[in-house]
Amino acid sequence: MMGNLPRVAEYKLTDLLSSAGATIGVIIAGTIFLQFLSTKFTELGGRYRDLTREYRGVDGEHIRHGPLQSQIRNYRQRLILLNRASWLGAVALLCFLAAVLAGGLSLAYPPVRAFKAVGTAGLALGLLLVAAAVTLELAESIMARKEILDEISDLDDDAKMVSHR
């Protein structure tokens, strides 16, 4: 025996893998969610750069100047929300990985209760962080509706009516 270290329990690898299965599924879903956020952020970032480029090229007295200012503000806020959601999602994935690792260690060393506590806390915190990230993404998507109104605000009434059909 090695000092005061607890003995490694006898367990089947299939037991370890099945206990980690659900959390690994959450990790995969979280990774897909992060990819979605990253893609959305990249697209919005490109549109933000296009708007700022157009704004720099428009005279301050031009009718398009005001709507561009509003759109730029809106896009910046949306980008901030997506950035925060991505950060929360990434930290959530780290929590899930810690939960899987702790779960495996709790199978190998059943007497060590700290592994169960760390695994439970990692899973719970990960789920809360994913919920927060989804909430921020939802807020961002609600802000996207304003973009449509800003885009047509400088059109004449006839063109606005066509755009509502």
N, C-alpha and C positions, 0 to 999 in steps of 0.2 A: 504494500500500500504506500502511496505517495503522501507523506505528511498528513495534513488535516483536510485534504481535498476529498470531497465526497466521491464515492465510487460511481463509475459510469453505469447507468442502468442498461439492462438488456432490452433492446427494442428492435423492431423490424423497421427497415428503411421505408417500407410501404406505409407504416403507421406515421412516420415522420412526414412523408410526402403528402399523405392524405390530410394530415392536420394542417399543413401549410397551404393546401389547395385553394380554400376559399379566399384567404388573404392574397394569394398570388393572383387569383382572378380579379380582386380589387386593384392590385398593382397594375395589371394589364389594362383594366378599364381606366385607371388614373393616367397611365401613359398615353392612351389614346386621347383622353381629354386634354392633356398637356399639348399633344400634337395639334389638336383642333385649335387651342388657344394660340399656339405659335403661328399657325397658318393664318389665323384671323388677324393677329398682330402684324404680321408681315404685310398682308394686304392693306390693312388700315394705314400702316406706316408709309406705304407707297402712295396711297391716296393723299395722305397728309403732306408729303413732300410735293406732290403735284399741286395741291391747293396753295401751299406757301410760295411755290414758284410762280403760279398764276397771280397771286396777290402782289408779289414784288413787281410783276410786269404791268399791273393795272394802275392807272393814275388814280390818286386819292379822291378825285371828284367823280370818277366813273360810277355808274349805277351798280356795277358788279362788286364794288369795293366793300360795301356793308355786308351783303350776304357771304362774301368770302371770309370776312372777319368772324362772323357767327359760325360758319362751318369749321374754320380752323380751331376755334375754341372748343367746339363740340368734339372734333376728332382728337384733340389733345386730351380732353377728359376721358374719352373712350379708350385711348391708348394707355392712360394711367391706370384705369380700371383693369384692363386686360393684363397689364404688367403685374399688378398686384395679385390678380387671380392666378397667374402663372407661378408667381413666387409661392403663394399658399399651396398650390397644387404640387409643386416640387417638394416642399417641406412635408406635405402629407405623404408623398411617396416614400420619403426617407423614414417617416414614422411607420409605415407599413412594412418596409424592409426590416426595421428594428423589431417589429412584432413577429415577423416570420423567423428571424434569427433567435429571438428570445423563446419562441415556441419550440424550435428545434432543441435549444439548450435545456428547456424545461422537460423535454422527453428524455434527454440524455442524463440529466441530473435532477430527477424528481424531487429530492428533498430541498433543493434550493428554491424557495418561494419567490425570491426576488425576480427570477426569470419570468414567472407567471405575471407578477405585478408589472414588469417592464413591457411584456407582450400585450397585456390588457390595456395599459396606458397608451402604448404606441398605436394600437388599433383604434381606440376611442379618439385619441387626438387626431389621428389621420382622417377619420370619418368627419370630425368637426371641421377640420381644415378644408376638406373637399367640399363640405356644405358651404363654407364661407366663400370658397373659390367659385362655386356654381352661382351663389348669390351675386357676386361681383359681375360675373359674366351675364347674368340675367339683367342686372342694372345697366350694363353696357348695351345690351341688345335693345332695351327700352329707349336708351338715348339715340339709337340709330334711327328711330322714327322721326326725330327732329331734323335729321339730315335731309330727308325728302322735302320737307317744307322749306328749308333753307335753300335747297337747290333751285326751287321754282319761284322764290320770293321776288326776284327781279324780272320775271316775265310779265307780259301784259295780261289782262284779264282773259282774253280769248285763248291764249296759250295755256293759262292755268286751268281753264275749264276743260280743255282737251286732256290735260294730264290727269284729271280726276275720273275720267271714264274708265 
